[in-house]
Amino acid sequence: MDKIYVIDRLEGDKAVLIGDDNGDMTTVEMSNLPEGAAEGDCLRLENGEWRRDLQAAEERKAKAHGLFFRLTGRDKKSY
């Protein structure tokens, strides 16, 4: 399975990426990322190019929402 990175933060013309599986960090020039890349985007390195992974982003979002609702005891309809 390919490794997924998440854009943790932007620092000037660089982006700090964190590996989703073990938290390793790397810094990448913004010019090497897909146009419009933003904090929280999930990326994969394919054939030397960074690509957004929309499916991974949706899965992470659903997991985070599920955890939020379990921790707060809120009904999803009321949020």
C-alpha positions, -999 to +999 in steps of 0.1 A: +000+000+000+013+035-009+020+058+019-004+087+027+009+120+039-012+148+054-004+185+050+001+195+086+010+232+081+022+257+056+054+277+063+060+303+037+067+285+004+070+251+021+045+225+034+052+202+063+038+168+056+032+141+082+031+104+073-003+089+082+011+056+093+039+065+116+040+103+119+073+108+101+076+144+088+089+158+056+091+193+041+081+199+005+082+230-017+046+242-023+054+244-060+058+206-060+023+201-046-010+201-065-025+235-072-047+246-043-032+222-018-041+232+017-037+221+053-054+188+060-052+175+025-042+139+020-015+133-005+003+104-022+036+105-041+030+087-074+057+086-101+075+115-085+045+137-083+023+146-053-014+138-059-044+144-037-061+114-023-097+123-020-109+089-008-083+089+020-094+124+030-131+113+032-122+083+052-102+104+077-131+129+080-157+102+086-134+086+112-129+119+130-166+127+130-174+092+144-148+097+172-162+132+180-198+119+182-187+089+204-167+111+227-194+138+231-224+115+231-241+138+206-265+126+180-252+133+145-285+150+135-280+176+162-246+187+151 
